[in-house]
């Protein structure tokens, strides 16, 4: 997939095929979770970045390529390099312009923007009118730590769209585990907008215990 192959390079290779690196000539190649590459692949990638050329599997000549490489990972690359799990020379080759993206829980204001974005996507794909969210729902979503980051938020929005036909999403439509983890959800669910009559509530509790 990365380097391509020539016809006859292996059983079933009935024709030549350029790899992703060759296809990225004149453009950009994005490698997500680059730490999953094993050491032999890391060595081959380093050689390509140094020589600016690629050789297909089964080929005898190299092709010059000019491309921009962008990589991403959730792992600590420096720690993996110190432990010998990631090549030091490849690390310094790709670490030209590092961009640190903080987790969703540290990005104030991003939750509401992403929710609006995902709502449009999944309402359109499911041929539903764009749903509205009660203000309490946004507060609950912003209060949640999102251990699964943006992917978890996207899944929650997709679930709210697919599983509910109501035009307005309320706190009761959120996943149970999310409600349990959010302090804001307890206020949204337990305290109505008109407030609480504590004397009346205490009377109900006394009646329930005496019955």
C-alpha positions as CSV (number, residue, x, y, z in Angstrom):
1,X,0.0,0.0,0.0
2,X,2.8,2.4,0.8
3,X,5.4,1.6,-1.8
4,X,3.3,0.0,-4.6
5,X,4.3,-3.0,-6.7
6,X,5.2,-4.1,-10.2
7,X,3.4,-6.8,-12.2
8,X,4.5,-10.2,-11.0
9,X,6.0,-9.0,-7.7
10,X,3.9,-11.6,-5.9
11,X,1.1,-14.1,-6.5
12,X,-1.9,-12.2,-7.7
13,X,-0.1,-9.1,-8.8
14,X,-1.5,-9.1,-12.4
15,X,-0.7,-5.4,-13.0
16,X,1.5,-2.6,-11.6
17,X,0.1,-0.4,-8.9
18,X,1.6,2.9,-7.5
19,X,1.8,3.1,-3.7
20,X,0.4,5.9,-1.5
21,X,3.8,7.5,-1.3
22,X,4.1,7.7,-5.0
23,X,0.5,8.9,-5.4
24,X,1.3,11.7,-3.0
25,X,3.8,13.2,-5.5
26,X,3.2,17.0,-5.7
27,X,0.8,16.8,-2.7
28,X,0.5,15.7,0.9
29,X,0.7,12.3,2.6
30,X,-0.9,11.9,6.0
31,X,0.1,9.0,8.2
32,X,-2.1,8.6,11.2
33,X,-0.8,6.7,14.3
34,X,2.7,6.6,12.9
35,X,3.9,4.7,16.0
36,X,2.2,1.6,14.7
37,X,4.9,1.2,12.0
38,X,7.3,-1.5,12.9
39,X,11.1,-0.9,12.7
40,X,11.6,-2.3,9.2
41,X,8.9,0.1,7.9
42,X,10.4,2.9,9.9
43,X,13.7,2.3,8.2
44,X,12.1,2.3,4.7
45,X,10.2,5.5,5.4
46,X,13.4,7.2,6.7
47,X,15.2,6.2,3.5
48,X,12.5,7.6,1.3
49,X,12.5,10.9,3.2
50,X,16.3,11.1,2.9
51,X,16.5,10.1,-0.8
52,X,13.2,11.6,-2.0
53,X,12.7,8.5,-4.1
54,X,10.6,5.4,-3.9
55,X,11.0,1.9,-5.3
56,X,8.0,-0.3,-5.9
57,X,8.0,-3.9,-4.7
58,X,9.5,-6.0,-7.5
59,X,10.8,-2.9,-9.2
60,X,14.4,-2.3,-10.3
61,X,14.4,1.5,-10.5
62,X,13.5,4.3,-8.2
63,X,11.1,7.1,-8.9
64,X,11.8,10.6,-7.6
65,X,9.0,12.1,-5.5
66,X,8.3,15.4,-3.9
67,X,5.6,15.4,-1.2
68,X,4.7,16.9,2.1
69,X,4.5,14.4,5.0
70,X,2.2,14.9,8.0
71,X,2.1,12.4,10.8
72,X,0.0,12.1,13.9
73,X,0.0,10.0,17.0
74,X,-1.6,9.8,20.5
75,X,1.6,8.2,21.9
76,X,4.5,10.0,23.5
77,X,7.1,9.8,20.6
78,X,10.0,11.0,22.8
79,X,9.3,8.3,25.4
80,X,9.0,5.7,22.7
81,X,12.3,6.9,21.2
82,X,14.0,6.6,24.6
83,X,12.6,3.1,25.0
84,X,13.9,2.0,21.6
85,X,10.4,1.5,20.2
86,X,10.7,4.4,17.6
87,X,13.8,5.2,15.6
88,X,15.6,8.3,16.8
89,X,16.7,9.3,13.4
90,X,13.2,9.1,12.0
91,X,11.9,11.0,15.0
92,X,14.2,14.0,14.2
93,X,13.4,13.7,10.5
94,X,9.6,14.1,11.0
95,X,9.7,16.4,14.0
96,X,10.2,19.6,11.9
97,X,7.1,21.6,12.8
98,X,5.4,19.9,15.8
99,X,1.8,20.8,16.5
100,X,0.4,19.8,19.9
101,X,-3.4,19.3,19.9
102,X,-4.7,19.4,23.5
103,X,-7.5,17.0,24.5
104,X,-11.1,18.1,24.0
105,X,-11.5,18.7,27.8
106,X,-8.9,21.4,27.6
107,X,-10.3,23.3,24.6
108,X,-12.9,25.7,26.0
109,X,-15.7,26.5,23.5
110,X,-14.8,23.7,21.1
111,X,-17.5,21.3,22.4
112,X,-20.4,23.5,21.3
113,X,-18.8,24.1,17.9
114,X,-18.2,20.5,17.3
115,X,-21.7,19.5,18.4
116,X,-23.2,21.9,15.9
117,X,-21.0,20.5,13.2
118,X,-21.8,16.9,13.9
119,X,-25.5,17.7,14.2
120,X,-25.6,19.1,10.7
121,X,-23.7,16.1,9.3
122,X,-25.8,13.4,10.9
123,X,-29.2,15.1,10.5
124,X,-28.4,15.6,6.8
125,X,-27.2,12.0,6.3
126,X,-30.3,10.6,8.1
127,X,-32.6,13.0,6.2
128,X,-33.8,14.7,9.4
129,X,-34.4,18.4,10.2
130,X,-31.4,19.8,12.2
131,X,-32.2,19.2,15.8
132,X,-31.9,21.8,18.6
133,X,-30.3,21.3,22.0
134,X,-31.5,22.7,25.2
135,X,-28.9,24.9,26.9
136,X,-28.6,22.4,29.8
137,X,-27.4,19.8,27.3
138,X,-24.5,21.9,26.1
139,X,-23.6,22.6,29.8
140,X,-23.6,18.8,30.5
141,X,-21.5,18.1,27.4
142,X,-19.0,20.8,28.3
143,X,-18.8,19.5,31.9
144,X,-18.0,15.9,30.7
145,X,-14.2,15.0,30.6
146,X,-14.4,13.2,27.2
147,X,-11.8,10.4,27.7
148,X,-12.5,9.3,24.1
149,X,-11.9,12.8,22.8
150,X,-13.6,14.1,19.6
151,X,-14.5,10.6,18.4
152,X,-16.5,10.0,21.6
153,X,-18.3,13.3,21.2
154,X,-19.1,12.5,17.5
155,X,-20.6,9.1,18.5
156,X,-22.8,10.7,21.2
157,X,-24.1,13.2,18.7
158,X,-24.8,10.5,16.2
159,X,-26.6,8.5,18.8
160,X,-28.8,11.4,19.8
161,X,-29.7,12.0,16.1
162,X,-30.4,8.4,15.2
163,X,-32.2,7.3,18.4
164,X,-34.5,10.2,18.9
165,X,-37.2,11.7,16.6
166,X,-37.9,14.7,18.8
167,X,-36.9,18.2,17.4
168,X,-35.3,19.3,20.6
169,X,-32.7,17.2,22.5
170,X,-33.0,17.4,26.3
171,X,-30.8,16.0,29.1
172,X,-32.9,12.9,29.3
173,X,-31.7,11.9,25.8
174,X,-28.1,11.8,26.7
175,X,-26.3,8.5,27.4
176,X,-26.6,7.2,31.0
177,X,-22.8,7.0,31.6
178,X,-22.4,10.6,30.5
179,X,-25.1,11.8,32.9
180,X,-23.5,10.0,35.8
181,X,-20.1,11.6,35.1
182,X,-21.3,15.2,34.8
183,X,-22.1,17.4,37.8
184,X,-24.1,19.7,35.5
185,X,-26.5,16.9,34.5
186,X,-27.6,16.3,38.1
187,X,-28.8,19.9,38.3
188,X,-30.4,19.7,34.9
189,X,-32.4,16.6,35.7
190,X,-33.1,17.0,39.4
191,X,-33.9,20.7,39.6
192,X,-36.7,21.9,37.3
193,X,-36.6,25.4,35.7
194,X,-39.3,26.7,38.1
195,X,-37.2,25.7,41.1
196,X,-38.0,23.4,44.0
197,X,-40.5,23.8,46.8
198,X,-38.6,22.2,49.6
199,X,-41.5,22.1,52.0
200,X,-43.6,20.3,49.5
201,X,-40.8,17.9,48.7
202,X,-40.2,17.1,52.4
203,X,-43.9,16.5,52.8
204,X,-43.8,14.0,49.9
205,X,-40.9,12.2,51.5
206,X,-42.6,12.0,54.9
207,X,-45.8,10.6,53.3
208,X,-43.7,8.0,51.4
209,X,-42.0,6.8,54.5
210,X,-45.2,6.7,56.6
211,X,-47.2,4.9,53.9
